[in-house]
Each structure stands twice: as structure tokens, then as C-alpha cells.
Amino acid sequence: MVYTERNVWSSLIVSIFGVSAYIVFILQRAAGGPLAEVEWVAPMLWTIGLSIALAILVSILWGIFAGLRDPSEGSTTDVRDRDIAQMGNRVGSAFLVIAGIGVIVLCAVNAASFWIAHTMFIGFALSAIVGGFAQVIAYRRGLI
């Protein structure tokens, strides 16, 4: 597994775990009540910050263990890695655009800040997860 593919896997695993943990946490705090009344700001910011830090940590540790196992495996990238990253970013960007449009619509109808923030949060999450899956598939099956 090449360096960039390991990084994609690290981010993908942490993104899925982080978003899932956040959703479970918020649903538990709601306890059947209205979601918009749940205190969400601090948990969301902690989820984002910890997910970024954990993705970096997992990537570093995975790189160290991979280097110990196979010292010849470097951290260089080639044209294929750049093309796969670009394709994954294009796939993920679609979800950011959809979320951005959703946020504009929610602002236009004066929706609660809970719904506006969570629309963007889910857009970022889907961008990372779907874009990550697209990259993993491209590494495994090749670019079309």
C-alpha cells in the first residue's frame, strides 16, 4: 500500500468513526426531544478538532509501522497518486456544493442555526467519506 493510499484510509476510517460518534452523541442527548434544542456547538467543534488530530496521528503511526515492516517503502507520490487525489476531491466537492446550496436555502427561510450548521457538517462529512471511498476504489481498481 502506497503512502497516499494509507493516508486516504486513515482519513476515511477516522471520518466514519468521528461522524458516527457525533451522531450517536447528539441523538442520545436529544433523548427523544427536539434535536434543535440539543447543545451541539461544543460537541461538533470537538468532533471536528479531534477527528483532524486523530487522522494525523493514525496516518503517522501507520506510516511508522509500515516503514518498520518494509523500509524500502517511501513516502513519494507519482502522477497516479495526484490523479486519484484530484478525482476524489472532485467527487467530494459535489457534496460541499450541495451542502452550501442547502445552507443558503436554510438561511433564506430563517431556519434554526442547528439545521444550518448540521447541513454544512454533513456536507463536509459526506465530502470526506464519499471522496475517500472514491479514492480507495481508484487505488484498487484504477482510474477509468
mmCIF file of the C-alpha atoms, coordinates in Angstrom:
data_MODEL
# 
_entry.id   MODEL 
# 
loop_
_atom_site.group_PDB 
_atom_site.id 
_atom_site.type_symbol 
_atom_site.label_atom_id 
_atom_site.label_alt_id 
_atom_site.label_comp_id 
_atom_site.label_asym_id 
_atom_site.label_entity_id 
_atom_site.label_seq_id 
_atom_site.pdbx_PDB_ins_code 
_atom_site.Cartn_x 
_atom_site.Cartn_y 
_atom_site.Cartn_z 
_atom_site.occupancy 
_atom_site.B_iso_or_equiv 
_atom_site.pdbx_formal_charge 
_atom_site.auth_seq_id 
_atom_site.auth_comp_id 
_atom_site.auth_asym_id 
_atom_site.auth_atom_id 
_atom_site.pdbx_PDB_model_num 
ATOM 1   C CA . MET A 1 1   ? 0.000   0.000  0.000   1.00 0.00 ? 1   MET A CA 1 
ATOM 2   C CA . VAL A 1 2   ? 1.480   3.333  -1.032  1.00 0.00 ? 2   VAL A CA 1 
ATOM 3   C CA . TYR A 1 3   ? 1.915   6.322  1.254   1.00 0.00 ? 3   TYR A CA 1 
ATOM 4   C CA . THR A 1 4   ? -1.008  8.340  -0.106  1.00 0.00 ? 4   THR A CA 1 
ATOM 5   C CA . GLU A 1 5   ? -3.368  5.365  -0.040  1.00 0.00 ? 5   GLU A CA 1 
ATOM 6   C CA . ARG A 1 6   ? -2.551  4.846  3.655   1.00 0.00 ? 6   ARG A CA 1 
ATOM 7   C CA . ASN A 1 7   ? -3.385  8.492  4.298   1.00 0.00 ? 7   ASN A CA 1 
ATOM 8   C CA . VAL A 1 8   ? -6.705  8.134  2.479   1.00 0.00 ? 8   VAL A CA 1 
ATOM 9   C CA . TRP A 1 9   ? -7.563  5.044  4.532   1.00 0.00 ? 9   TRP A CA 1 
ATOM 10  C CA . SER A 1 10  ? -6.590  6.840  7.764   1.00 0.00 ? 10  SER A CA 1 
ATOM 11  C CA . SER A 1 11  ? -8.802  9.820  6.994   1.00 0.00 ? 11  SER A CA 1 
ATOM 12  C CA . LEU A 1 12  ? -11.658 7.623  5.838   1.00 0.00 ? 12  LEU A CA 1 
ATOM 13  C CA . ILE A 1 13  ? -11.646 5.441  8.954   1.00 0.00 ? 13  ILE A CA 1 
ATOM 14  C CA . VAL A 1 14  ? -11.420 8.414  11.307  1.00 0.00 ? 14  VAL A CA 1 
ATOM 15  C CA . SER A 1 15  ? -14.116 10.351 9.399   1.00 0.00 ? 15  SER A CA 1 
ATOM 16  C CA . ILE A 1 16  ? -16.589 7.481  9.589   1.00 0.00 ? 16  ILE A CA 1 
ATOM 17  C CA . PHE A 1 17  ? -15.837 6.917  13.265  1.00 0.00 ? 17  PHE A CA 1 
ATOM 18  C CA . GLY A 1 18  ? -15.998 10.634 14.149  1.00 0.00 ? 18  GLY A CA 1 
ATOM 19  C CA . VAL A 1 19  ? -19.259 11.355 12.335  1.00 0.00 ? 19  VAL A CA 1 
ATOM 20  C CA . SER A 1 20  ? -20.880 8.200  13.718  1.00 0.00 ? 20  SER A CA 1 
ATOM 21  C CA . ALA A 1 21  ? -19.812 9.027  17.270  1.00 0.00 ? 21  ALA A CA 1 
ATOM 22  C CA . TYR A 1 22  ? -21.113 12.593 16.922  1.00 0.00 ? 22  TYR A CA 1 
ATOM 23  C CA . ILE A 1 23  ? -24.490 11.469 15.575  1.00 0.00 ? 23  ILE A CA 1 
ATOM 24  C CA . VAL A 1 24  ? -24.920 8.906  18.366  1.00 0.00 ? 24  VAL A CA 1 
ATOM 25  C CA . PHE A 1 25  ? -23.880 11.506 20.959  1.00 0.00 ? 25  PHE A CA 1 
ATOM 26  C CA . ILE A 1 26  ? -26.370 14.105 19.698  1.00 0.00 ? 26  ILE A CA 1 
ATOM 27  C CA . LEU A 1 27  ? -29.218 11.592 19.419  1.00 0.00 ? 27  LEU A CA 1 
ATOM 28  C CA . GLN A 1 28  ? -28.558 10.411 22.982  1.00 0.00 ? 28  GLN A CA 1 
ATOM 29  C CA . ARG A 1 29  ? -28.548 13.986 24.258  1.00 0.00 ? 29  ARG A CA 1 
ATOM 30  C CA . ALA A 1 30  ? -31.836 14.662 22.483  1.00 0.00 ? 30  ALA A CA 1 
ATOM 31  C CA . ALA A 1 31  ? -33.413 11.667 24.257  1.00 0.00 ? 31  ALA A CA 1 
ATOM 32  C CA . GLY A 1 32  ? -36.463 11.779 22.019  1.00 0.00 ? 32  GLY A CA 1 
ATOM 33  C CA . GLY A 1 33  ? -36.854 15.536 22.318  1.00 0.00 ? 33  GLY A CA 1 
ATOM 34  C CA . PRO A 1 34  ? -36.401 18.140 19.595  1.00 0.00 ? 34  PRO A CA 1 
ATOM 35  C CA . LEU A 1 35  ? -32.950 17.925 18.009  1.00 0.00 ? 35  LEU A CA 1 
ATOM 36  C CA . ALA A 1 36  ? -32.726 21.688 17.527  1.00 0.00 ? 36  ALA A CA 1 
ATOM 37  C CA . GLU A 1 37  ? -32.755 22.180 21.315  1.00 0.00 ? 37  GLU A CA 1 
ATOM 38  C CA . VAL A 1 38  ? -29.701 19.999 21.945  1.00 0.00 ? 38  VAL A CA 1 
ATOM 39  C CA . GLU A 1 39  ? -26.460 21.744 22.939  1.00 0.00 ? 39  GLU A CA 1 
ATOM 40  C CA . TRP A 1 40  ? -24.411 20.924 19.839  1.00 0.00 ? 40  TRP A CA 1 
ATOM 41  C CA . VAL A 1 41  ? -21.755 23.606 19.319  1.00 0.00 ? 41  VAL A CA 1 
ATOM 42  C CA . ALA A 1 42  ? -19.035 22.303 21.641  1.00 0.00 ? 42  ALA A CA 1 
ATOM 43  C CA . PRO A 1 43  ? -19.527 18.628 20.691  1.00 0.00 ? 43  PRO A CA 1 
ATOM 44  C CA . MET A 1 44  ? -19.389 19.492 16.990  1.00 0.00 ? 44  MET A CA 1 
ATOM 45  C CA . LEU A 1 45  ? -16.224 21.561 17.362  1.00 0.00 ? 45  LEU A CA 1 
ATOM 46  C CA . TRP A 1 46  ? -14.597 18.857 19.498  1.00 0.00 ? 46  TRP A CA 1 
ATOM 47  C CA . THR A 1 47  ? -15.567 16.215 16.948  1.00 0.00 ? 47  THR A CA 1 
ATOM 48  C CA . ILE A 1 48  ? -14.039 18.212 14.109  1.00 0.00 ? 48  ILE A CA 1 
ATOM 49  C CA . GLY A 1 49  ? -10.848 19.016 16.020  1.00 0.00 ? 49  GLY A CA 1 
ATOM 50  C CA . LEU A 1 50  ? -10.353 15.522 17.420  1.00 0.00 ? 50  LEU A CA 1 
ATOM 51  C CA . SER A 1 51  ? -11.078 13.931 14.037  1.00 0.00 ? 51  SER A CA 1 
ATOM 52  C CA . ILE A 1 52  ? -8.403  16.042 12.370  1.00 0.00 ? 52  ILE A CA 1 
ATOM 53  C CA . ALA A 1 53  ? -5.868  15.302 15.118  1.00 0.00 ? 53  ALA A CA 1 
ATOM 54  C CA . LEU A 1 54  ? -6.712  11.590 15.157  1.00 0.00 ? 54  LEU A CA 1 
ATOM 55  C CA . ALA A 1 55  ? -6.451  11.307 11.357  1.00 0.00 ? 55  ALA A CA 1 
ATOM 56  C CA . ILE A 1 56  ? -2.984  12.855 11.509  1.00 0.00 ? 56  ILE A CA 1 
ATOM 57  C CA . LEU A 1 57  ? -1.953  10.585 14.389  1.00 0.00 ? 57  LEU A CA 1 
ATOM 58  C CA . VAL A 1 58  ? -3.265  7.415  12.704  1.00 0.00 ? 58  VAL A CA 1 
ATOM 59  C CA . SER A 1 59  ? -1.522  8.370  9.470   1.00 0.00 ? 59  SER A CA 1 
ATOM 60  C CA . ILE A 1 60  ? 1.798   8.968  11.253  1.00 0.00 ? 60  ILE A CA 1 
ATOM 61  C CA . LEU A 1 61  ? 1.623   5.767  13.300  1.00 0.00 ? 61  LEU A CA 1 
ATOM 62  C CA . TRP A 1 62  ? 0.559   3.694  10.291  1.00 0.00 ? 62  TRP A CA 1 
ATOM 63  C CA . GLY A 1 63  ? 3.455   5.191  8.326   1.00 0.00 ? 63  GLY A CA 1 
ATOM 64  C CA . ILE A 1 64  ? 5.927   4.331  11.088  1.00 0.00 ? 64  ILE A CA 1 
ATOM 65  C CA . PHE A 1 65  ? 4.737   0.728  11.331  1.00 0.00 ? 65  PHE A CA 1 
ATOM 66  C CA . ALA A 1 66  ? 4.697   0.360  7.545   1.00 0.00 ? 66  ALA A CA 1 
ATOM 67  C CA . GLY A 1 67  ? 8.247   1.729  7.419   1.00 0.00 ? 67  GLY A CA 1 
ATOM 68  C CA . LEU A 1 68  ? 9.403   -0.727 10.065  1.00 0.00 ? 68  LEU A CA 1 
ATOM 69  C CA . ARG A 1 69  ? 7.826   -3.591 8.165   1.00 0.00 ? 69  ARG A CA 1 
ATOM 70  C CA . ASP A 1 70  ? 9.154   -2.528 4.758   1.00 0.00 ? 70  ASP A CA 1 
ATOM 71  C CA . PRO A 1 71  ? 11.953  0.103  4.969   1.00 0.00 ? 71  PRO A CA 1 
ATOM 72  C CA . SER A 1 72  ? 12.086  0.433  1.173   1.00 0.00 ? 72  SER A CA 1 
ATOM 73  C CA . GLU A 1 73  ? 8.553   1.818  1.115   1.00 0.00 ? 73  GLU A CA 1 
ATOM 74  C CA . GLY A 1 74  ? 8.941   5.572  0.847   1.00 0.00 ? 74  GLY A CA 1 
ATOM 75  C CA . SER A 1 75  ? 6.584   8.489  1.023   1.00 0.00 ? 75  SER A CA 1 
ATOM 76  C CA . THR A 1 76  ? 6.866   9.583  -2.579  1.00 0.00 ? 76  THR A CA 1 
ATOM 77  C CA . THR A 1 77  ? 3.904   10.290 -4.791  1.00 0.00 ? 77  THR A CA 1 
ATOM 78  C CA . ASP A 1 78  ? 3.588   9.927  -8.517  1.00 0.00 ? 78  ASP A CA 1 
ATOM 79  C CA . VAL A 1 79  ? 1.226   11.126 -11.233 1.00 0.00 ? 79  VAL A CA 1 
ATOM 80  C CA . ARG A 1 80  ? -1.266  8.354  -10.479 1.00 0.00 ? 80  ARG A CA 1 
ATOM 81  C CA . ASP A 1 81  ? -1.462  9.407  -6.812  1.00 0.00 ? 81  ASP A CA 1 
ATOM 82  C CA . ARG A 1 82  ? -2.070  13.019 -7.814  1.00 0.00 ? 82  ARG A CA 1 
ATOM 83  C CA . ASP A 1 83  ? -4.738  11.996 -10.351 1.00 0.00 ? 83  ASP A CA 1 
ATOM 84  C CA . ILE A 1 84  ? -6.517  9.832  -7.785  1.00 0.00 ? 84  ILE A CA 1 
ATOM 85  C CA . ALA A 1 85  ? -6.426  12.629 -5.197  1.00 0.00 ? 85  ALA A CA 1 
ATOM 86  C CA . GLN A 1 86  ? -7.801  15.074 -7.759  1.00 0.00 ? 86  GLN A CA 1 
ATOM 87  C CA . MET A 1 87  ? -10.614 12.704 -8.727  1.00 0.00 ? 87  MET A CA 1 
ATOM 88  C CA . GLY A 1 88  ? -11.515 12.099 -5.071  1.00 0.00 ? 88  GLY A CA 1 
ATOM 89  C CA . ASN A 1 89  ? -11.570 15.837 -4.429  1.00 0.00 ? 89  ASN A CA 1 
ATOM 90  C CA . ARG A 1 90  ? -13.880 16.377 -7.407  1.00 0.00 ? 90  ARG A CA 1 
ATOM 91  C CA . VAL A 1 91  ? -16.258 13.690 -6.150  1.00 0.00 ? 91  VAL A CA 1 
ATOM 92  C CA . GLY A 1 92  ? -16.219 15.123 -2.630  1.00 0.00 ? 92  GLY A CA 1 
ATOM 93  C CA . SER A 1 93  ? -16.671 18.707 -3.820  1.00 0.00 ? 93  SER A CA 1 
ATOM 94  C CA . ALA A 1 94  ? -20.120 17.872 -5.160  1.00 0.00 ? 94  ALA A CA 1 
ATOM 95  C CA . PHE A 1 95  ? -21.327 17.284 -1.606  1.00 0.00 ? 95  PHE A CA 1 
ATOM 96  C CA . LEU A 1 96  ? -19.854 20.586 -0.430  1.00 0.00 ? 96  LEU A CA 1 
ATOM 97  C CA . VAL A 1 97  ? -21.706 22.406 -3.198  1.00 0.00 ? 97  VAL A CA 1 
ATOM 98  C CA . ILE A 1 98  ? -24.979 20.655 -2.344  1.00 0.00 ? 98  ILE A CA 1 
ATOM 99  C CA . ALA A 1 99  ? -24.496 21.467 1.344   1.00 0.00 ? 99  ALA A CA 1 
ATOM 100 C CA . GLY A 1 100 ? -23.647 25.086 0.512   1.00 0.00 ? 100 GLY A CA 1 
ATOM 101 C CA . ILE A 1 101 ? -26.841 25.459 -1.503  1.00 0.00 ? 101 ILE A CA 1 
ATOM 102 C CA . GLY A 1 102 ? -28.766 23.822 1.333   1.00 0.00 ? 102 GLY A CA 1 
ATOM 103 C CA . VAL A 1 103 ? -27.268 26.284 3.810   1.00 0.00 ? 103 VAL A CA 1 
ATOM 104 C CA . ILE A 1 104 ? -28.271 29.234 1.615   1.00 0.00 ? 104 ILE A CA 1 
ATOM 105 C CA . VAL A 1 105 ? -31.836 27.908 1.388   1.00 0.00 ? 105 VAL A CA 1 
ATOM 106 C CA . LEU A 1 106 ? -31.984 27.320 5.141   1.00 0.00 ? 106 LEU A CA 1 
ATOM 107 C CA . CYS A 1 107 ? -30.730 30.855 5.777   1.00 0.00 ? 107 CYS A CA 1 
ATOM 108 C CA . ALA A 1 108 ? -33.332 32.221 3.363   1.00 0.00 ? 108 ALA A CA 1 
ATOM 109 C CA . VAL A 1 109 ? -36.143 30.574 5.322   1.00 0.00 ? 109 VAL A CA 1 
ATOM 110 C CA . ASN A 1 110 ? -34.650 31.612 8.682   1.00 0.00 ? 110 ASN A CA 1 
ATOM 111 C CA . ALA A 1 111 ? -34.046 28.052 9.864   1.00 0.00 ? 111 ALA A CA 1 
ATOM 112 C CA . ALA A 1 112 ? -32.531 27.419 13.267  1.00 0.00 ? 112 ALA A CA 1 
ATOM 113 C CA . SER A 1 113 ? -28.746 27.558 13.433  1.00 0.00 ? 113 SER A CA 1 
ATOM 114 C CA . PHE A 1 114 ? -28.766 23.867 14.419  1.00 0.00 ? 114 PHE A CA 1 
ATOM 115 C CA . TRP A 1 115 ? -30.055 22.859 10.971  1.00 0.00 ? 115 TRP A CA 1 
ATOM 116 C CA . ILE A 1 116 ? -27.777 25.263 9.119   1.00 0.00 ? 116 ILE A CA 1 
ATOM 117 C CA . ALA A 1 117 ? -24.647 24.045 10.917  1.00 0.00 ? 117 ALA A CA 1 
ATOM 118 C CA . HIS A 1 118 ? -25.582 20.387 10.604  1.00 0.00 ? 118 HIS A CA 1 
ATOM 119 C CA . THR A 1 119 ? -26.305 20.709 6.903   1.00 0.00 ? 119 THR A CA 1 
ATOM 120 C CA . MET A 1 120 ? -22.775 22.008 6.392   1.00 0.00 ? 120 MET A CA 1 
ATOM 121 C CA . PHE A 1 121 ? -21.328 19.432 8.813   1.00 0.00 ? 121 PHE A CA 1 
ATOM 122 C CA . ILE A 1 122 ? -22.972 16.569 6.915   1.00 0.00 ? 122 ILE A CA 1 
ATOM 123 C CA . GLY A 1 123 ? -21.780 18.112 3.638   1.00 0.00 ? 123 GLY A CA 1 
ATOM 124 C CA . PHE A 1 124 ? -18.192 18.105 4.900   1.00 0.00 ? 124 PHE A CA 1 
ATOM 125 C CA . ALA A 1 125 ? -18.603 14.578 6.269   1.00 0.00 ? 125 ALA A CA 1 
ATOM 126 C CA . LEU A 1 126 ? -20.042 13.226 3.018   1.00 0.00 ? 126 LEU A CA 1 
ATOM 127 C CA . SER A 1 127 ? -17.331 15.012 1.074   1.00 0.00 ? 127 SER A CA 1 
ATOM 128 C CA . ALA A 1 128 ? -14.613 13.322 3.132   1.00 0.00 ? 128 ALA A CA 1 
ATOM 129 C CA . ILE A 1 129 ? -16.256 9.901  3.237   1.00 0.00 ? 129 ILE A CA 1 
ATOM 130 C CA . VAL A 1 130 ? -17.517 9.613  -0.347  1.00 0.00 ? 130 VAL A CA 1 
ATOM 131 C CA . GLY A 1 131 ? -14.368 11.254 -1.723  1.00 0.00 ? 131 GLY A CA 1 
ATOM 132 C CA . GLY A 1 132 ? -12.286 8.850  0.370   1.00 0.00 ? 132 GLY A CA 1 
ATOM 133 C CA . PHE A 1 133 ? -14.210 5.832  -0.894  1.00 0.00 ? 133 PHE A CA 1 
ATOM 134 C CA . ALA A 1 134 ? -13.775 7.068  -4.471  1.00 0.00 ? 134 ALA A CA 1 
ATOM 135 C CA . GLN A 1 135 ? -10.014 7.291  -3.924  1.00 0.00 ? 135 GLN A CA 1 
ATOM 136 C CA . VAL A 1 136 ? -9.803  3.842  -2.328  1.00 0.00 ? 136 VAL A CA 1 
ATOM 137 C CA . ILE A 1 137 ? -11.763 2.341  -5.225  1.00 0.00 ? 137 ILE A CA 1 
ATOM 138 C CA . ALA A 1 138 ? -9.467  4.111  -7.689  1.00 0.00 ? 138 ALA A CA 1 
ATOM 139 C CA . TYR A 1 139 ? -6.405  2.704  -5.909  1.00 0.00 ? 139 TYR A CA 1 
ATOM 140 C CA . ARG A 1 140 ? -7.872  -0.797 -6.025  1.00 0.00 ? 140 ARG A CA 1 
ATOM 141 C CA . ARG A 1 141 ? -9.451  -0.787 -9.500  1.00 0.00 ? 141 ARG A CA 1 
ATOM 142 C CA . GLY A 1 142 ? -7.598  2.012  -11.240 1.00 0.00 ? 142 GLY A CA 1 
ATOM 143 C CA . LEU A 1 143 ? -8.800  5.234  -12.784 1.00 0.00 ? 143 LEU A CA 1 
ATOM 144 C CA . ILE A 1 144 ? -11.236 4.927  -15.636 1.00 0.00 ? 144 ILE A CA 1 
# 
